[in-house]
């Protein structure tokens, strides 16, 4: 009975009433047999129509309920949701969108927006969000032509940082009926992270000058106290501490630059085999100090010159070999292998050691900022936990990937790839987050 007042059932009653009236009018002029047949047909048709219209009423009620639930969900989402048709006429504008853009839903719903409306101070932020190319700054995070389209935009006056996700709405035939854009306001969280990053960057920058001077002084003290058995050991230890402090400070500055997208890269054509072999040769002295055998395995095929920033990639290779030597076993071995990927235009560089390995629980977090494996932290408690994070960002900036395979107490293989095709190198540096 709850469906009798729905539009579908009201339409049914009207249709049945008209048919009934027509039947009653014809009953005066038709023979008895035709009247009986007409009654039977009328009752049968009425039963079918009632069944069909009742089903339509049920579907309509369920659809209305679903729409109400969907609308309630959209209205109370924390992120702004804007739905518009292919002509940019807004059909949905939730409460979060009202608060973010400072315009009411009744004001914008059924309004067709175009880029020219960005001149209006009232609609400028909304229009720049709908048309990201009008924003002062944008960063396309998704591939061109891929859906959903994910874009970070930065607006001015006031300064706002939005993370936007745009997706298509399609009907059952696959035709585009509209678009839904979800806007996450990350201005406050970015501001806090930027303030924290700025503080660390300024502090590290201010520390670097006195630490460099201290390091220089300790080098001289070690040099001139070489024959003094009382002072020299203390000076050597102090020099080691100052070297570690300078390295940590430089790492902090590098991370700060990475997260601002200002690390800076200068790419040049490089013979990767000669380049890696040169670094390995430089590290022979450290390997000998630890009693570690260090060798390079050259590829069977010729590797074409590749475009890299030699200083940045060199620091990655140096850091990985340095770790492989320091966290190895006595009389262990470190192998550096270079090979071409058989399926993709990449060269793969692997640093294989016979060291302590990495616990399985640590592997997933190893390239995170300030994280160190639990076992190596016990062996060498003074590391910063920034080296692998920096290495990951350098490799990704070159268009490659970095990873590790390890077995506890059996050794580890750190590997990374670099593209041999210059087109695969990202065109610009992108900020990577914040402290």
PyMOL commands that set and color helices and strands:
alter all, ss='L'
color gray80, all
select helices_A, chain A and resi 7-27+32-75+95-101+105-108+115-119+124-130+132-134+187-224+232-259+272-282+284-290+310-326+360-363+374-379+387-397+422-424
alter helices_A, ss='H'
color red, helices_A
select strands_A, chain A and resi 80-84+90-93+137-140+149-155+160-170+176-185+268-270+293-297+306-308+333-340+346-353+402-407+411-419
alter strands_A, ss='S'
color yellow, strands_A
deselect
rebuild
show_as cartoon
